[in-house]
Amino acid sequence: MRKMEEDFNTAITVIENDFIVGLPSEMTNEMISKIEKLITARAYQNDITGAILDFSRVSVLDTYTYLAFEHITQVFSLMGIQSVWVGLGPGVVAGLIDLDITSNSKINMSINLENGLKLLNKIKR
């Protein structure tokens, strides 16, 4: 296991051919764009096959941020990378429901990192 990068307060840790992206608590639109470019480039360069997007530090997830990470998940899918979102807290989920954002069936989600890694291994088989 090695830490690849810590930029934009975003930690990227590689475990074999998977990586875990620890997202910062607050993100601007510019940061989200830079994070997308960073993690897609790193995924391509390192032959990543699985990605965990860890939202556990995120306290607010607005519509733009949700849709941006949904887009990143779609990009990963086109690259052949399986993705799992983890750590969406009750407040974030309640906010998404208030914004009328329903869970996309194409996004795999898990309550925490441990369960997310198990799910990622299951869907990669």
DSSP file (Angstrom, degrees, kcal/mol; ACC not computed):
  #  RESIDUE AA STRUCTURE BP1 BP2  ACC     N-H-->O    O-->H-N    N-H-->O    O-->H-N    TCO  KAPPA ALPHA  PHI   PSI    X-CA   Y-CA   Z-CA
    1    1 A M              0   0    0      0, 0.0     2,-0.3     0, 0.0    14,-0.2   0.000 360.0 360.0 360.0 134.7    0.0    0.0    0.0
    2    2 A R  E     -A   14   0A   0     12,-2.1    12,-3.3     0, 0.0     2,-0.5  -0.999 360.0-122.0-143.8 147.7    1.3    3.4   -0.9
    3    3 A K  E     -A   13   0A   0     -2,-0.3    10,-0.3    10,-0.2     3,-0.1  -0.766  25.6-172.7 -86.4 126.4    0.0    7.0   -0.7
    4    4 A M  E     -     0   0A   0      8,-3.1     2,-0.3    -2,-0.5    -1,-0.2   0.903  57.8 -10.9 -86.8 -44.8    0.2    8.4   -4.2
    5    5 A E  E     -A   12   0A   0      7,-1.0     7,-2.3     2,-0.1     2,-0.4  -0.998  39.0-161.7-159.1 145.2   -0.7   12.1   -3.8
    6    6 A E  E     +A   11   0A   0     -2,-0.3     2,-0.3     5,-0.2     5,-0.2  -0.820  41.0 140.3-134.7  98.0   -2.1   14.5   -1.3
    7    7 A D  E >   +A   10   0A   0      3,-1.6     3,-1.9    -2,-0.4    -2,-0.1  -0.973  63.3  16.1-139.5 148.6   -3.3   17.5   -3.2
    8    8 A F  T 3  S-     0   0    0     -2,-0.3    -1,-0.1     1,-0.3     3,-0.1   0.788 130.7 -67.2  57.3  27.2   -6.3   19.8   -2.9
    9    9 A N  T 3  S+     0   0    0      1,-0.2     2,-0.5    -3,-0.1    -1,-0.3   0.804 108.8 132.4  60.8  30.5   -6.6   18.1    0.6
   10   10 A T  E <   -A    7   0A   0     -3,-1.9    -3,-1.6    13,-0.1     2,-0.5  -0.964  45.8-153.6-115.4 120.5   -7.4   14.9   -1.3
   11   11 A A  E     -AB   6  22A   0     11,-1.6    11,-3.1    -2,-0.5     2,-0.5  -0.811   6.7-166.5 -97.4 132.4   -5.5   11.8   -0.3
   12   12 A I  E     -AB   5  21A   0     -7,-2.3    -8,-3.1    -2,-0.5    -7,-1.0  -0.974   6.4-175.9-120.3 119.2   -5.0    9.0   -2.8
   13   13 A T  E     -AB   3  20A   0      7,-2.4     7,-2.8    -2,-0.5     2,-0.5  -0.955  12.5-148.9-117.6 131.6   -3.9    5.6   -1.6
   14   14 A V  E     -AB   2  19A   0    -12,-3.3   -12,-2.1    -2,-0.4     2,-0.5  -0.859  13.8-179.0-103.0 131.5   -3.1    2.7   -3.9
   15   15 A I  E >   - B   0  18A   0      3,-2.9     3,-2.2    -2,-0.5     2,-0.3  -0.946  67.8 -56.1-126.8 107.6   -3.7   -0.9   -2.8
   16   16 A E  T 3  S-     0   0    0     -2,-0.5     0, 0.0     1,-0.3     0, 0.0  -0.441 122.5 -18.7  56.0-117.9   -2.6   -3.3   -5.6
   17   17 A N  T 3  S+     0   0    0     -2,-0.3    32,-3.6    -3,-0.1    33,-1.3   0.143 126.4  80.7-104.4  19.6   -4.7   -2.1   -8.6
   18   18 A D  E <   -Bc  15  50A   0     -3,-2.2    -3,-2.9    30,-0.2     2,-0.4  -0.851  60.0-157.4-118.3 156.1   -7.2   -0.2   -6.6
   19   19 A F  E     -Bc  14  51A   0     31,-2.2    33,-2.7    -2,-0.3     2,-0.5  -0.985  10.3-145.6-135.4 155.8   -7.2    3.2   -5.1
   20   20 A I  E     -Bc  13  52A   0     -7,-2.8    -7,-2.4    -2,-0.4     2,-0.7  -0.965  12.6-159.4-114.5 125.2   -9.0    5.0   -2.3
   21   21 A V  E     -Bc  12  53A   0     31,-3.2    33,-2.9    -2,-0.5     2,-0.8  -0.909   3.5-158.1-109.0 108.5   -9.7    8.7   -2.8
   22   22 A G  E     -Bc  11  54A   0    -11,-3.1   -11,-1.6    -2,-0.7    33,-0.1  -0.776  18.1-147.2 -86.4 110.5  -10.3   10.5    0.5
   23   23 A L        -     0   0    0     31,-2.3    34,-0.4    -2,-0.8   -13,-0.1  -0.478  15.8-108.1 -83.3 148.0  -12.2   13.6   -0.5
   24   24 A P        -     0   0    0      0, 0.0    -1,-0.1     0, 0.0   -14,-0.1  -0.262  25.0-115.1 -72.2 162.0  -11.9   16.9    1.4
   25   25 A S  S    S+     0   0    0      1,-0.2    34,-0.9    33,-0.1    35,-0.5   0.854 101.3  30.3 -67.0 -35.4  -14.6   18.3    3.6
   26   26 A E  S    S-     0   0    0     32,-0.1     2,-0.4    33,-0.1    -1,-0.2  -0.986  70.5-175.1-128.5 137.4  -15.3   21.3    1.5
   27   27 A M        -     0   0    0     -2,-0.4     2,-0.2    -3,-0.1    38,-0.1  -0.994  12.4-151.9-135.3 133.0  -14.8   21.5   -2.3
   28   28 A T     >  -     0   0    0     -2,-0.4     4,-2.4     1,-0.1     5,-0.2  -0.517  37.8-105.6 -88.6 167.1  -15.2   24.4   -4.7
   29   29 A N  H  > S+     0   0    0      1,-0.2     4,-2.0     2,-0.2     5,-0.1   0.892 123.5  52.0 -59.8 -39.4  -16.2   23.8   -8.4
   30   30 A E  H  > S+     0   0    0      2,-0.2     4,-2.2     1,-0.2    -1,-0.2   0.909 108.9  49.8 -63.9 -42.6  -12.5   24.5   -9.4
   31   31 A M  H  > S+     0   0    0      1,-0.2     4,-3.0     2,-0.2    -2,-0.2   0.911 108.5  52.7 -62.2 -42.5  -11.3   21.9   -6.8
   32   32 A I  H  X S+     0   0    0     -4,-2.4     4,-2.5     1,-0.2    -1,-0.2   0.916 109.3  49.3 -60.5 -43.4  -13.7   19.3   -8.1
   33   33 A S  H  X S+     0   0    0     -4,-2.0     4,-2.1     2,-0.2    -1,-0.2   0.911 113.3  46.2 -61.6 -43.4  -12.5   19.9  -11.7
   34   34 A K  H  X S+     0   0    0     -4,-2.2     4,-2.6     2,-0.2    -2,-0.2   0.883 111.3  52.0 -67.7 -38.5   -8.9   19.5  -10.6
   35   35 A I  H  X S+     0   0    0     -4,-3.0     4,-2.9     2,-0.2     5,-0.3   0.920 108.8  51.4 -62.8 -43.3   -9.6   16.4   -8.5
   36   36 A E  H  X S+     0   0    0     -4,-2.5     4,-2.2    -5,-0.2     5,-0.3   0.939 112.4  45.0 -59.1 -47.7  -11.3   14.8  -11.5
   37   37 A K  H  X S+     0   0    0     -4,-2.1     4,-2.0     1,-0.2     5,-0.2   0.915 114.9  49.3 -62.7 -43.0   -8.3   15.5  -13.7
   38   38 A L  H  X S+     0   0    0     -4,-2.6     4,-2.5     1,-0.2    -2,-0.2   0.948 114.6  41.4 -62.3 -51.6   -5.9   14.3  -11.1
   39   39 A I  H  X S+     0   0    0     -4,-2.9     4,-2.2     1,-0.2    -1,-0.2   0.845 114.6  50.3 -74.1 -31.7   -7.6   11.0  -10.2
   40   40 A T  H  X S+     0   0    0     -4,-2.2     4,-2.0    -5,-0.3    -1,-0.2   0.906 113.4  46.9 -70.4 -38.6   -8.5   10.1  -13.8
   41   41 A A  H  X S+     0   0    0     -4,-2.0     4,-2.6    -5,-0.3    -2,-0.2   0.934 114.3  47.0 -64.8 -45.6   -4.9   10.7  -14.9
   42   42 A R  H  X S+     0   0    0     -4,-2.5     4,-2.0     1,-0.2    -2,-0.2   0.886 110.6  52.9 -64.1 -38.9   -3.5    8.7  -11.9
   43   43 A A  H  <>S+     0   0    0     -4,-2.2     5,-2.3    -5,-0.2     4,-0.3   0.923 112.8  44.2 -62.1 -43.8   -6.0    5.9  -12.6
   44   44 A Y  H ><5S+     0   0    0     -4,-2.0     3,-1.0     1,-0.2    -2,-0.2   0.929 114.5  48.6 -66.4 -46.1   -4.8    5.6  -16.2
   45   45 A Q  H 3<5S+     0   0    0     -4,-2.6    -1,-0.2     1,-0.2    -2,-0.2   0.803 116.8  41.9 -64.7 -31.3   -1.1    5.9  -15.4
   46   46 A N  T 3<5S-     0   0    0     -4,-2.0    -1,-0.2    -5,-0.2    -2,-0.2   0.225 107.0-117.9-106.6  13.7   -1.3    3.2  -12.6
   47   47 A D  T < 5 -     0   0    0     -3,-1.0     2,-0.2    -4,-0.3    -3,-0.2   0.913  44.5-172.4  52.0  49.2   -3.6    0.7  -14.4
   48   48 A I      < +     0   0    0     -5,-2.3   -30,-0.2    -6,-0.2    -1,-0.2  -0.530  21.1 177.8 -75.6 136.8   -6.2    1.1  -11.7
   49   49 A T        +     0   0    0    -32,-3.6    33,-2.3     1,-0.3     2,-0.3   0.524  67.2  35.5-114.1 -12.7   -9.2   -1.4  -11.9
   50   50 A G  E     -cd  18  82A   0    -33,-1.3   -31,-2.2    31,-0.2     2,-0.4  -1.000  61.1-168.6-145.2 142.9  -11.1   -0.3   -8.8
   51   51 A A  E     -cd  19  83A   0     31,-2.8    33,-2.1    -2,-0.3     2,-0.5  -0.995   8.7-160.9-135.7 134.7  -11.8    3.0   -7.1
   52   52 A I  E     -cd  20  84A   0    -33,-2.7   -31,-3.2    -2,-0.4     2,-0.7  -0.968   9.5-157.9-108.9 122.9  -13.3    3.9   -3.7
   53   53 A L  E     -cd  21  85A   0     31,-2.6    33,-2.6    -2,-0.5     2,-0.8  -0.907  13.2-155.1-100.5 111.1  -14.5    7.5   -3.4
   54   54 A D  E     +cd  22  86A   0    -33,-2.9   -31,-2.3    -2,-0.7     3,-0.3  -0.787  23.0 171.5 -97.6 110.1  -14.6    8.2    0.3
   55   55 A F    >   +     0   0    0     31,-3.2     3,-1.6    -2,-0.8    34,-0.3   0.189  42.9 115.8 -97.1  13.2  -17.0   11.0    1.3
   56   56 A S  T 3  S+     0   0    0      1,-0.3    -1,-0.2    30,-0.2    31,-0.1   0.760  78.5  46.0 -63.3 -25.7  -16.6   10.5    5.0
   57   57 A R  T 3  S+     0   0    0    -34,-0.4     2,-0.5    -3,-0.3    -1,-0.3   0.583  90.8 101.6 -88.0  -9.6  -15.1   14.0    5.6
   58   58 A V    <   +     0   0    0     -3,-1.6    31,-0.4     1,-0.2    34,-0.2  -0.624  42.5 176.0 -80.9 123.4  -17.8   15.7    3.4
   59   59 A S        +     0   0    0    -34,-0.9     2,-0.4    -2,-0.5    -1,-0.2   0.696  69.6  33.6 -99.6 -22.3  -20.5   17.3    5.5
   60   60 A V        -     0   0    0    -35,-0.5     2,-0.5    35,-0.0    -1,-0.3  -0.998  58.7-175.4-136.8 131.4  -22.5   18.9    2.6
   61   61 A L        -     0   0    0     -2,-0.4     2,-0.0    31,-0.1   -35,-0.0  -0.907  14.1-167.2-128.4 102.7  -23.0   17.6   -0.9
   62   62 A D     >  -     0   0    0     -2,-0.5     4,-2.6     1,-0.1     5,-0.2  -0.248  38.6 -95.2 -83.2 176.1  -24.9   19.9   -3.2
   63   63 A T  H  > S+     0   0    0      1,-0.2     4,-2.8     2,-0.2     5,-0.2   0.911 123.0  51.0 -58.7 -46.2  -26.4   19.0   -6.5
   64   64 A Y  H  > S+     0   0    0      1,-0.2     4,-2.4     2,-0.2    -1,-0.2   0.929 112.2  46.2 -59.4 -46.6  -23.4   20.2   -8.5
   65   65 A T  H  > S+     0   0    0      2,-0.2     4,-2.3     1,-0.2     5,-0.2   0.917 113.0  49.6 -64.4 -43.6  -20.9   18.2   -6.4
   66   66 A Y  H  X S+     0   0    0     -4,-2.6     4,-2.1     1,-0.2    -2,-0.2   0.949 113.4  45.8 -58.4 -49.5  -23.1   15.1   -6.6
   67   67 A L  H  X S+     0   0    0     -4,-2.8     4,-2.1     1,-0.2    -1,-0.2   0.849 110.2  54.9 -65.4 -33.8  -23.4   15.4  -10.4
   68   68 A A  H  X S+     0   0    0     -4,-2.4     4,-2.1    -5,-0.2    -1,-0.2   0.919 111.6  43.2 -65.2 -43.2  -19.7   16.0  -10.8
   69   69 A F  H  X S+     0   0    0     -4,-2.3     4,-2.0     2,-0.2    -2,-0.2   0.791 110.2  56.0 -75.7 -26.3  -18.8   12.8   -8.9
   70   70 A E  H  X S+     0   0    0     -4,-2.1     4,-1.9    -5,-0.2    -1,-0.2   0.904 108.4  49.4 -64.2 -40.9  -21.5   10.9  -10.8
   71   71 A H  H  X S+     0   0    0     -4,-2.1     4,-2.5     2,-0.2    -2,-0.2   0.917 108.7  51.5 -63.1 -44.3  -19.7   12.1  -13.9
   72   72 A I  H  X S+     0   0    0     -4,-2.1     4,-2.7     1,-0.2    -1,-0.2   0.904 108.6  52.3 -59.0 -41.3  -16.3   10.9  -12.5
   73   73 A T  H  X S+     0   0    0     -4,-2.0     4,-2.2     1,-0.2    -1,-0.2   0.883 109.3  49.3 -62.7 -38.8  -17.9    7.5  -11.8
   74   74 A Q  H  X S+     0   0    0     -4,-1.9     4,-2.2     2,-0.2    -2,-0.2   0.893 109.8  51.3 -67.2 -39.9  -19.1    7.3  -15.4
   75   75 A V  H  X S+     0   0    0     -4,-2.5     4,-1.4     2,-0.2    -2,-0.2   0.941 110.3  49.3 -60.8 -47.3  -15.7    8.2  -16.7
   76   76 A F  H  <>S+     0   0    0     -4,-2.7     5,-3.0     1,-0.2     3,-0.5   0.917 108.4  54.0 -57.3 -43.7  -14.2    5.5  -14.6
   77   77 A S  H ><5S+     0   0    0     -4,-2.2     3,-1.5     1,-0.3    -1,-0.2   0.911 107.0  50.2 -58.7 -43.6  -16.8    3.0  -15.9
   78   78 A L  H 3<5S+     0   0    0     -4,-2.2    -1,-0.3     1,-0.3    -2,-0.2   0.761 108.8  53.5 -66.3 -23.9  -15.8    3.9  -19.5
   79   79 A M  T 3<5S-     0   0    0     -4,-1.4    -1,-0.3    -3,-0.5    -2,-0.2   0.443 123.4-107.3 -86.3  -1.7  -12.1    3.3  -18.5
   80   80 A G  T < 5S+     0   0    0     -3,-1.5     2,-0.5    -4,-0.4    -3,-0.2   0.693  75.0 139.2  83.2  20.0  -13.1   -0.2  -17.1
   81   81 A I      < -     0   0    0     -5,-3.0     2,-0.3    -6,-0.2    -1,-0.3  -0.868  47.1-141.0-102.9 125.3  -12.7    0.9  -13.5
   82   82 A Q  E     -d   50   0A   0    -33,-2.3   -31,-2.8    -2,-0.5     2,-0.3  -0.657  23.8-159.8 -80.7 139.0  -15.3   -0.3  -11.0
   83   83 A S  E     -d   51   0A   0     -2,-0.3    25,-0.6   -33,-0.2     2,-0.4  -0.918  16.1-173.2-125.5 148.2  -16.2    2.4   -8.4
   84   84 A V  E     -de  52 108A   0    -33,-2.1   -31,-2.6    -2,-0.3     2,-0.4  -0.994  15.4-145.9-136.9 132.4  -17.8    2.4   -5.0
   85   85 A W  E     +de  53 109A   0     23,-3.0    25,-2.5    -2,-0.4     2,-0.3  -0.833  26.0 179.4 -93.8 133.6  -18.9    5.5   -3.0
   86   86 A V  E     +de  54 110A   0    -33,-2.6   -31,-3.2    -2,-0.4    25,-0.2  -0.920  46.7  34.8-131.1 159.4  -18.4    5.2    0.8
   87   87 A G        +     0   0    0     23,-0.8     2,-0.9    -2,-0.3   -29,-0.1   0.638  56.1 160.2  80.9  16.5  -19.0    7.3    3.8
   88   88 A L        -     0   0    0     22,-0.5    -1,-0.2    -3,-0.1   -32,-0.1  -0.625  33.6-144.3 -72.5 110.9  -22.1    9.3    2.9
   89   89 A G     >  -     0   0    0     -2,-0.9     4,-2.6   -31,-0.4     5,-0.2  -0.214  22.2-102.4 -74.1 165.5  -23.3   10.4    6.3
   90   90 A P  H  > S+     0   0    0      0, 0.0     4,-2.6     0, 0.0     5,-0.2   0.863 121.2  52.0 -56.8 -39.3  -26.9   10.7    7.3
   91   91 A G  H  > S+     0   0    0      2,-0.2     4,-2.1     1,-0.2     5,-0.1   0.898 111.0  47.1 -65.7 -40.0  -26.9   14.5    7.0
   92   92 A V  H  > S+     0   0    0      2,-0.2     4,-2.3     1,-0.2    -1,-0.2   0.927 113.5  48.0 -66.1 -45.5  -25.5   14.3    3.5
   93   93 A V  H  X S+     0   0    0     -4,-2.6     4,-2.3     1,-0.2    -2,-0.2   0.919 111.2  50.3 -62.7 -43.8  -28.0   11.7    2.4
   94   94 A A  H  X S+     0   0    0     -4,-2.6     4,-2.4    -5,-0.2    -1,-0.2   0.898 110.2  51.3 -61.3 -39.8  -30.9   13.7    3.9
   95   95 A G  H  X S+     0   0    0     -4,-2.1     4,-1.7     2,-0.2    -1,-0.2   0.895 108.8  50.4 -63.7 -40.5  -29.7   16.7    2.0
   96   96 A L  H  <>S+     0   0    0     -4,-2.3     5,-2.9     2,-0.2    -2,-0.2   0.890 110.3  49.7 -65.2 -39.0  -29.5   14.8   -1.2
   97   97 A I  H ><5S+     0   0    0     -4,-2.3     3,-1.7     1,-0.2    -2,-0.2   0.916 108.7  52.6 -65.5 -41.8  -33.1   13.5   -0.7
   98   98 A D  H 3<5S+     0   0    0     -4,-2.4    -1,-0.2     1,-0.3    -2,-0.2   0.838 107.7  52.0 -60.8 -32.6  -34.2   17.1    0.0
   99   99 A L  T 3<5S-     0   0    0     -4,-1.7    -1,-0.3    -5,-0.1    -2,-0.2   0.419 118.7-116.8 -82.6   2.4  -32.6   18.1   -3.3
  100  100 A D  T < 5 +     0   0    0     -3,-1.7     2,-0.7     1,-0.2    -3,-0.2   0.821  64.4 148.6  64.6  34.1  -34.6   15.3   -4.9
  101  101 A I      < -     0   0    0     -5,-2.9     2,-0.3    -6,-0.1    -1,-0.2  -0.889  29.8-162.5 -98.2 116.0  -31.5   13.5   -6.0
  102  102 A T        -     0   0    0     -2,-0.7     2,-0.1    -3,-0.1    -5,-0.0  -0.705  31.9 -88.7 -98.2 152.2  -32.2    9.8   -6.0
  103  103 A S        -     0   0    0     -2,-0.3     2,-0.5     1,-0.1    -1,-0.1  -0.345  39.1-127.7 -61.1 129.0  -29.5    7.2   -5.9
  104  104 A N    >   -     0   0    0      1,-0.1     3,-2.3    -2,-0.1    -1,-0.1  -0.674  10.0-139.7 -77.6 125.5  -28.4    6.2   -9.4
  105  105 A S  T 3  S+     0   0    0     -2,-0.5    -1,-0.1     1,-0.3    -2,-0.1   0.691 101.1  63.0 -63.2 -16.3  -28.6    2.4   -9.7
  106  106 A K  T 3  S+     0   0    0      2,-0.1     2,-0.6     1,-0.0    -1,-0.3   0.565  88.0  82.8 -84.2  -8.2  -25.3    2.5  -11.6
  107  107 A I  S <  S-     0   0    0     -3,-2.3     2,-0.4   -23,-0.0   -23,-0.1  -0.868  73.7-145.7-100.2 119.9  -23.4    3.9   -8.6
  108  108 A N  E     -e   84   0A   0     -2,-0.6   -23,-3.0   -25,-0.6     2,-0.3  -0.702  23.8-174.3 -82.1 130.9  -22.3    1.3   -6.1
  109  109 A M  E     -e   85   0A   0     -2,-0.4     2,-0.3   -25,-0.2   -23,-0.2  -0.944  12.3-178.4-130.2 149.6  -22.5    2.7   -2.5
  110  110 A S  E     -e   86   0A   0    -25,-2.5   -23,-0.8    -2,-0.3   -22,-0.5  -0.980  33.8-122.0-144.1 154.8  -21.5    1.3    0.9
  111  111 A I  S    S+     0   0    0     -2,-0.3   -24,-0.3   -25,-0.2     2,-0.3   0.831  88.6   4.8 -69.3 -33.7  -21.8    2.7    4.4
  112  112 A N  S  > S-     0   0    0    -26,-0.1     4,-2.3   -25,-0.1     5,-0.1  -0.892  78.2 -96.6-146.6 175.1  -18.1    2.6    5.2
  113  113 A L  H  > S+     0   0    0     -2,-0.3     4,-2.6     2,-0.2     5,-0.2   0.904 117.3  53.3 -63.6 -44.5  -14.6    1.8    3.8
  114  114 A E  H  > S+     0   0    0      1,-0.2     4,-1.7     2,-0.2    -1,-0.2   0.944 114.7  40.3 -58.4 -50.1  -14.4   -1.7    5.1
  115  115 A N  H  > S+     0   0    0      1,-0.2     4,-2.5     2,-0.2    -1,-0.2   0.846 112.8  57.5 -67.2 -33.2  -17.7   -2.7    3.5
  116  116 A G  H  X S+     0   0    0     -4,-2.3     4,-2.7     2,-0.2    -2,-0.2   0.894 105.3  49.4 -64.1 -40.5  -16.8   -0.7    0.4
  117  117 A L  H  X S+     0   0    0     -4,-2.6     4,-2.3     2,-0.2    -1,-0.2   0.891 111.3  49.8 -65.5 -39.3  -13.7   -2.7   -0.1
  118  118 A K  H  X S+     0   0    0     -4,-1.7     4,-2.0    -5,-0.2    -2,-0.2   0.930 112.6  47.1 -63.2 -44.7  -15.6   -5.9    0.2
  119  119 A L  H  X S+     0   0    0     -4,-2.5     4,-2.6     2,-0.2     5,-0.2   0.912 110.4  52.5 -63.3 -42.9  -18.2   -4.7   -2.3
  120  120 A L  H  X S+     0   0    0     -4,-2.7     4,-1.5     1,-0.2    -1,-0.2   0.926 109.9  48.3 -59.8 -45.6  -15.5   -3.6   -4.7
  121  121 A N  H  X S+     0   0    0     -4,-2.3     4,-0.5     1,-0.2    -1,-0.2   0.879 112.0  50.8 -62.0 -37.1  -13.8   -7.0   -4.6
  122  122 A K  H >< S+     0   0    0     -4,-2.0     3,-0.8     1,-0.2    -2,-0.2   0.921 112.0  44.6 -66.7 -44.9  -17.2   -8.6   -5.2
  123  123 A I  H 3< S+     0   0    0     -4,-2.6    -1,-0.2     1,-0.2    -2,-0.2   0.707 106.8  60.8 -77.3 -17.6  -18.1   -6.5   -8.2
  124  124 A K  H 3<        0   0    0     -4,-1.5    -1,-0.2    -5,-0.2    -2,-0.2   0.639 360.0 360.0 -80.7 -13.4  -14.7   -6.9   -9.8
  125  125 A R    <<        0   0    0     -3,-0.8    -1,-0.2    -4,-0.5    -2,-0.1   0.484 360.0 360.0 -69.7 360.0  -15.0  -10.7  -10.0
